[in-house]
């Protein structure tokens, strides 16, 4: 059976919101603890790693991994792919599941299906579509990740998605979980306003164990006109940062993503 290892890519350094993954989302539960606890509920994941840098500012992740009884890999500060590949080699993994530490609402309920789809169809890369920014994990074939690392500038590997989710170079798969396009919404935490939005969203989901919160629960809050959430969506002309500090409009970004979707193998959960 193929071995799948989850890698939470996280650092304490952030320009707009320093130490963001260490901030509480719930009383005494930090963002990274929140994410780890949710990932532990997935049976199809063989191991969970925090992938961080070897710099002293990230020493705290040693304690976090120990407290949560998960593994840690410390490597290059700038080359995300180096860290992911190192974990894959250590674990002799077939698949790497990339999760970003500032995406606490990663849709864990679909990760098992993503892994299964990738394995059954012999794909290189699988993600969800029609979902908010910051909601999909990326399931990656280790061999494809290695090939991508060799072909790209590793110093821009924080933009790994743009290189791997390219059907012209890799066998990409997408899972459509709904016909409704929710990609204008954002669940990622980049700023103080994003953090406030995430905490407010959780305050309306107290009746659900946080480990069991699903994307559908979050979207109900987002679409409730009686609940005012800050910066919950992107406007068409809002700018998106690309590799080498290039900026494009969210409209242009969406158009490019649609091209990639159209060229990928699709599985629909609506049929």
Order of alpha helices (4+ residues) and beta strands (2+ residues): beta-beta-beta-alpha-beta-alpha-beta-alpha-beta-alpha-beta-beta-alpha-alpha-beta-alpha-alpha-beta-beta-alpha-beta
